[in-house]
Amino acid sequence: MIVYNVTIKVDNEVADTWVSWMKSEHMPELMSTGLFIDCRLCRLLEQDEAEGVTYTAQYSLAAMDQYNDYIEIHAEKMRDKSFKLFGGKFAAFRTVMEVI
């Protein structure tokens, strides 16, 4: 199994709106691609939140083929939507992991 992990630091002023959007729109849209098995949104604890709240969005896939399809077909469109809505109000980095 593959885990696509996106760690996002969101400005405090938009954090609640961002979480609502992730849960009601972004994550369901990503799941509707049919490439992912499961997803979850987590808030990192024991973090300095003076400059924002840190979250991880984790998406499970059966194999790297599905991840590669997501990156090639869907990722740019999904990222563009995030930037249109929240512009410079967040910073993200992505990791891909294999469950062993």
N, C-alpha and C positions, 0 to 999 in steps of 0.2 A: 504494500500500500504506500502511496505517496501523499505527503502533506505539503500543501502550498500554504505558507504562512506569511501574512502581511502584518508587520508591526507598524502602527500608526500613532503618532503623537498629534493630538487635536487640541487647538486653542480652547481654553476654558469657555470663552464666550459662545462657541458654537458646538460644544461637546454634546449637549443633550439633543440638539437638532440632528447632529451627525449620527448619533446612536440610533435615533428613531429612523432616519433615512436608511442606514445600513440594514436594520432589521426588517423594515417594511418594503424597501425597494431594491437596494443593491444586492443583498445576499439572495433574495428570491430570484432576481433576474439572473444572477450567476448560476444558481442551481437549475434554472430553466434551460440552460444550454444542454443539459443531459450528460455532461461530462463528469460531474462531481457526485460522490456518494453521500457526503454529509458536510455540514459546515457548523461553525460555532464562533461566537464573538466573546472575547474575554477582556476583562480590564486588568492590567498589571497592577499588583499591589506593592506596597512599600516603595513607591516611586515618588520623587519630588514632583508635585503637580503645580508648582508655581507658574510654569510656562505652558502647561497643558496636561491633559490626561492621556495616558498611553494605553492602547488597546492592541490586541492581536485578533485578526480574523484568520481562522484556520479552515481550510477546505481540503477534504479527503478525496483522493482519486484512486482508481484501481491500479493504474500503471502510468509510466512516463508518457506513453502515447497520448493519453487524454490531456495531460498537462501541456504537452507540445501543441496539441490542437487548440487548447484554450489560448495559449500565447499567440499563436499564428492567426487565429480567427476572431477572437473576442476581446483580448486584453486591452488593446488600444482604445476601443470604443468604451469599455467600462472605465478605464482611467480618465478618459476625456470627460465623461459625465461627472466624475468626482471633482475634477478641476473646475468645471463650469459652475458647480454648486458651491464649492468651498474654497476655491482659489488657493491663496497662500495661507490658509488657516490650518493646514496640516502638513506633516512630513511623514513619508512612508519608506520602508525598505522591505524587500521581499527575500524569503529564503524558501528553498525546496528541500524537503527531507524525505528519507525513506524509513518506514517503520520496519524495525528488525526484531 
